Amino acid sequence: MSEKYDYLIVGSGLYGSVFAHEMTKAGRKCLVIDKRDHIGGNVYTKDVCGINVHKYGAHIFHTSDRKIWDYMNSFAEFNRYTNSPVARYKDELYNLPFNMNTFHALWGVITPGEARAEIERQKKEAALPEGVEPRNMAEAAIQLVGKDIFEKLVKGYTAKQWGRPAEELPPFIIKRLPVRFTYDNNYFNDAYQGIPIGGYTAIIEKMLEGVEVRLSEDFFKRRDEYMSMASTLVFTGMIDEFYDYCYGPLEYRSLRFEDRILDTDNFQGNAVVNYTEYEVEYTRIIEHKHFEFGSGDKTVITYEYPSLWKKGDEPYYPMNDEKNNALFAKYRALADREENVIFGGRLGEYRYYDMHQVVGRALEDTKALLNG
């Protein structure tokens, strides 16, 4: 079969859709395929009872890069949603990220000086030997916010989310959690954030205008045929699967979602409530209408359950610990020898990207190809 397309793009998530949009705009012919029956990858949203439901977990777009923000706003108008999750530990409620509201609820402190003093006291109680850096997430968390916050808000949630105790996780994971000595419940430090009015699916639809898209197509079932159809392959799936797990499978975390439609206008009063007890099986409940300040007499909630990934499951989070990063380096070496294959996105690059990072990487890659 002769080549018909310049690019075959496997996956219609953010990376694949941005790539297809930019290349089509530049006059290249693209074919996008996806094994799911819808476009959008994990940012896919579906209208349920007039509410845009995030079918694969909460997605709040945030960035400090004005160019990326303007780029996304060229496809949709974003609202002013600010991510301010609540953490529930047993019958106690705390604000996230860790801030003065959290510290006041825990210790009754009022000033930043009082909060810092309490954290320092707890850090000294669990001090590491001089010159020793935190060796795992548990040590890093205690050195960052003290034992109380670690025990109530980090320990159980982390064990559920990653499937292993904090003592077995790399210390850098805790760095994703902001700590503030202000009464500010805004989770992100970025200059821009919001939810696209009308949902993410509408953005992907606009990105893919004029692009041939085939859904419910498994690349691996017709690999040779698809590879022959285009000059270059853009692969956004799992890099280890692409190479038939020749060095062994990389580790991922998977998720399971349970959606419920409720006959109430407001179930929990917030878009995201995290459940930090290990004994509660789900990590959070998402109430989707609050992302877009919805009204109406019904609501849709989603229970999010983390799970161990195994072949055949949907991978969501790469396990970027030392062992898996070393294994990925072997696959990366194979990828670097490819002349006509590009790997992109969380799974293709085995990196814990946020949405703005995926968009930025796709824009960088397309620009480099077009200018090369």
Secondary structure, DSSP 8 states (H G I E B T S, - for coil): ----EEEEEE--SHHHHHHHHHHHHTT--EEEEESSSSSSGGG-EEEETTEEEETTS---EEES-HHHHHHHHTTS-B-------EEEETTEEEESSB-HHHHHHHH---SHHHHHHHHHHHHHHT---TT----SHHHHHHHHH-HHHIIIIIHHHHHHHHSS-GGGS-GGGGGGS-B-SSS-------SEEE-BTT-HHHHHHHHTTTSEEEES--GGGGHHHHHTTEEEEEE-S-HHHHTTTTT----EEEEEEEEEEESSS-SSSSSEEEE--TTSS-SEEEEGGGGGT--SS-EEEEEEEEEE--TTS---EE--SHHHHHHHHHHHHHHHT-SSEEE-HHHHHT----HHHHHHHHHHHHHHHHH-
